[in-house]
Structure formats: C-alpha cells, structure tokens
C-alpha cells in the first residue's frame, strides 16, 4: 500500500480525509451506523431500542425543519424508535434552547408508537461523569441520553466482532479515526491552562474580566524565558475569579499582536510588546462550585481537563494531574 498524505500529514483512514471538525466526526458516525447493522444495533441496545435494523431504521444527516433548526443525526424506525443525536466536538453540551427545539420536533412527530428521545454526544472525562452532570435527564417530556465519543468508540469495538468482513474493516478505521481526531489517545492534548481574572481596566474602558466574559478573548505576554507564560497556545484555558473556577474555553484561534486597540471598544492605540491574543470558544461552566482550595493570588497552573471538571477544588485537580503525569512518565520509561 502506497502512503497517502494531505497537506503534509499522513492519512491513516478514509475518515481522516474529511478532517476533525464537528461535522466530519458526526458524518463519519452516521456513515458507519448506516453501513454496519451490528453497530446500529449496539447503539440501539444502549438507547433501550434494540434490534433497530429489523425495524427498517433509516439514518438522516443534517435534516432541516423550519423553526427547529438542523439536526446532526436522526434515527427513525417507523412505529418503533425516533432518536435525534446532537453531537459536539469537545467538552461542550448543547444549550437548553437547542435541545428544546429538537424536543419540540419529536413531540410533534405523528408516529405516536415510536419511542422518542434525544442523544447528547460529546467529550467527557474518563469516568464519563462530566457529561452525565452536564446533560439534563429530559426536556419537555423527551428523555435525554448522554453518550461520549469514548462510548461510540467502545460500541464500534463491540460491533466489530459481529460485523462482516467489510464492516470489520470500516469499524476498525472508524475506531482509529476517533482515537486520533477525538484526542482519546493523546493524554496531553487535554491540558488546561488555569489563570486568574480581576475587574481592573487596562488602558481603556474594558476590564480583564470583560475581555473573557463579554468579548470572549484573552491575551497575555509572549511566553518564554522566565515569564511563566506559555510559548505555545494551549488547547483549553480556564478562568478563576471570586475564589472559584468560573469557566473553561477551547482556544479556537490566536494571533500575535502588538496593539490591542482593534479588539476592544474605546481602547487607545498603543504599540507595545508582542502578545498572544486568544479567540475563545463557548464557555464550559462547572456543574457545581469548584473553589481554588489554596492560598493563591495570581498563580497560573496546568491541569488535565477531566481532573479540573471532577475535583472539588483546583488544588485537588492539580494534585491529581501531577500524579497522572508521573504515572504517564513512569509508564513511558518502562514501556
């Protein structure tokens, strides 16, 4: 087999051709569900509607309906089951407004004999507890089931043994794809850089807190030397103020700037030292109060995202992170 590369990166499976976007991952899942009946049945077993393939199930991708938006995946078996799957790339769950629109669509379904429900598919910690805490149990009478991409990968593994030759090959590629594109194998891809915010202004009318909460940005000096600031932008950045962890954001993009005036209202133009300016994704809000747990002022720390989301304090998350990091290095040394 001749190696294939795209933009200088080796392509391991056919799914890697489509990249790692949310749409690419969702459509890859939909394709596998439609092509491998045992995979569809494994999902049906988990959802409480087993043996979907024998009920003439159909898979629909990105169905649009006026007033209720575009669904990621719809699974419909006449007289038996109607599921809407809303998939997210990272540690973000759909908004209640979004789920309510999909619930409305299911409530208006004329097929009253079909078991109806919503599936929230997103990343979670290794125990799966984060997603269970964030996703509601039901909305407007429609039950909601939370599944992680790890669950999808596990179900693909279970279905593999029941699939035919072509199905086995497809599921093996899908598992490999999820393992790389959903960041399941690279434990260091889920580092979170935890920083503190205050309500002071910097040159104009915007406060440091408003930079994040109002403008969904963040900036800091270029890293290196003894500054303590990172040289390479993190995948995730978390913010604490008022003694608690307030939010975690995926870093959607960044740029190097020497003037903040173009990015904040009424900010005076001032050419200065280079800064990293982050463009942040939607906030991931903790499901409960997570206090600092230590007498830190402006201390900045690195944690694994799942330890941060499942610990009672940031200090506890830091301890768990160091323990896991030591375990990773010990495993690498003896492997």
N, C-alpha and C positions, 0 to 999 in steps of 0.2 A: 504494500500500500504506500502510495506517494504522499508525503506530508503536505498539508494544506495550511496556508497562513493567510490571515486577513488583517491588513494594517500592521503587519509585523508580528501578529500574535497567532500562535498555532491554534488551529481549530480542532478540538478534540471530538466533538459530536456535531450532528446536523443542527442541533438546537443552538449551539454556540454561534452559528451564522447569524442568528437574529439578535444576539446581544443579551444584556442582563437587565433590560428595562422591565418595568412592571407589566407592560403589555406583552413583551416577549415571553416572560415566565408564565403569564396567565394563558396565552395561546398555546404554549408548549404543553401545559397541563391539559387543556381542552382537547388537543390533538391526541394525546396518549389515552385519555378517557374514551374517546370515540373509536380508537383503533384497537384497543386491548380490552375485551369484555371482562376479563378477570380483574383488571384494575378498576373498572367501573363498579363491579360487584363489591370489591373491597371497600370502596368509598361508600356504597350503599349500606354495607354491613355496619360501618361506623355511624352512619346517619340514622340507622333504625329502619331503613327501607331496603332490605336485602334483595339480591337477585334482580337488580334493575334491568339487566339485559333481556330477561324473559318477559318484561312488561313493555317492550317496544319503546325503550327510552331513546330520546334524542338529545343531542348536545347543541346548544346555541351559544355563539360568542358575540359579545357586544351588541345585544339587542336593544334597540331604541324604542322608547314609548313616550309620547308627549306628556310632560308633566312629572314623569317619574325617572327621567334620566336614562343612562346607558348602563346596562348590567355587564359584568365581566363574563360570567358563565351562567347559563341556565340549563338545568337538567330536568326534563319533563317526560314522565311516563303516564300516559292517559289513564285516568281512574286510579292511579297508584301513588305517584310522587311528583312534587314540583319544588325544586330547590333553586335558589339564587345564590351564587357564590360571588362574594366581593373580596378580591384579592389585593393585598398590599405588599410592596417590596420589602419594607423594613419593619421597625417596631412602631408602626402607626396603625391605629384601627379606624374604620370608617366613622364619620360623625353620626350623631343620632339623627340628624336631618336626612342624611343619605340613607340610613337604614330604614327610616320611617317611609321614605318614598318607595323603597323596594317592598316593604311590608304592605303598603297600600296596593301595589301591583298584585301581590299574592292574595290579598283579601278580596280583590275584585275578580279573581280567577273563577270562571263559571264551573270548572270541574270541582265540585264540592267533595267528591270522594277521594281526591288526591291529598296525601299527607304533604303539607306545605311547611317550608322553613327556609331560614337564611343561614348561610355559612360565612363566617368571617375567617379569612385565610391570611395569615401574616407571620412575621417572625416572632419568636418567643425565646425565653431562656431555656436552658437545657431541661429543666423540670417541667416546662410548659405552664408554670403558674402565672407568669406575667400576662399572657394572653387571656387566661381564664379570669383574671382580675379585671381586665380592661373591657372585655366584651360583655354586653348585657345578656341575660338569660332569654329575654323575649322583648318584643316591642309590638304594641297594638295587637296582642294576641298571637303573634307569629313567633314560634320558638327560634332561638339563635344558637347555632353550634360553632364553637371556636376551634379551629384547627391550625396548626403551624405548618410551615414548609417542611419541617422535620417529619411531621406526621405524613405529609404527602410522599416524602422520600421513603419512609417506612412502609407505607401501603404499596408503593411501587415494588419494594422488595418482596412483600408477601405475595403480590400478584404475579411476580416473575416466575415462581415455581409452578403456577397454574396456567401459564400462557404457552402458546405455540412458539415455534422457532422464531418467527418474525416478531411476535410480541415480546419475547425474551430480549431480543436484540434492541428493540425500541425502548423498553423499560430500563435496560442497562445504560443506554445512552442518556435517558432522562435522569436517572439517579446520579450519573456522573455530572451532568449539567447542573442539577440542583446543588450538588456538593461543592461546585466551584462558584457558580453565579449567586447562590443564596448565602455565600460566606459561611457554610456549615463546617468546612474543614479548617479554614484559616482562623485559628483562635484569636490571633492578634488583630484581625480586621474589625473586631468589636470593642476596641479601646474607646473610652470616653474621656475627654479632657474636661475636668471639672474646674470651673472658675467662679469667682465671686463678682457680684454686681453691687453698685451703690446708686444713689439718686443725685450724685453731683453732676454738674454740667461741664462740658469740655469745649470752651471757646464760643459756643453759640447758645441756642435755647434748648438743645436736646440733652437729656441726661443719659448716663451709661445704661440705666435700666430701660429707658425708652428705645435705645438702639436695638435691643433684643425684642422687647415686648411689642413695640409699636412698628418698628421698621424691619424686623426680622433680619438683622445683620449683627455682626460683631467684628471688632478689629483689635489687633494688638501689634506691638513692635515686631519686626523681623527677628526670628529666633537665632540661636547660635551663641557662641562664646559662653558667658556665664549668666546670660539674661534669664534663663529658665524657660523662656517662651519656645514653643516648638518651631523647628525649621520646616518640617513638612506638615501640611494641614491635616488635622485628624478627620476620621470619618464621622465622628459624633462629638458634640460639645454640649456640656451640661452647665446650668447656671444655678447658683445658690444665692439667696439673699433672705433677710429677715430670719436667719438661723435655720433655714430649710432648703432642701433641694426643690426647685420650682419647675424646671423643665429640662428636657433633653431634645436636641435638634440634630438631624442629619445635616452635614455640611454639603449642600447641593452644588456649591461652586465657590470660587475665591478669585481674588485678583490682588496684585501688588500695587499699592497706591502711595503717593506722597502728598496728597491733598484730599481732605475729607469733605470739602465744600460741595462737590457734586452729588453727595449721597444723603445729606441731611438738610432740612429746611433752615434757612437763615444762618447757615454755618459760614463764618468768614473764611475766605480762601487764604490758605497759609501753606506754602510749600515747606515741607519738613522731612524728617527721616522716613524711610520706607516702612510701610505697614502692610500686614496681611489683612485684607477685608473679606470676611466670610459672608456668603449668602446662605441663609439658613432655611431648612425645610420646616414643615409644621411642627409645633411643639408636641412632645410626648409628655403628658402630665402624670406624675406619680399617682397611683390609685389611693395612696394614703400618705400621711405626713412622714417624711424622711428628714430627720434633723441632722445637723452636722455631726454631733456626737463627739466633738473635740474642741479645744480652745484654739481655733484657727482664726486668723484675721483674713488676710488676702491670699492664703495658701492655695496653690493650684496643685491638683493631684490627677493621676491617671487611674481609671478603674475599668474593669470589664463591664459591659453594659448590663449583663444579667445580674451580676453581683450588686450593681447600683440599684436596680429595679426591685430586687427581692430582699435587700437588707433593711434593717430598721434605722440605720444611720449611715452617713457617708464614711465615717471612720471604720465601721464594720465592713463596708464594701471594700475599703482599701486593704484591710487585713486579709479578706478572702481573696482579693486579687493577687496579693503578694504570695499567698500560699499556693494558688493555682500556677502562678508564674514559676515558682520554684519547682512545682511538680512537672511543668512542661519542660523546663530545662533539665531536670533530672532524667526524665524520660528520653530526651534527645541524647543525653550523654551515655545512656545505657543501651539505646536502640541500635 
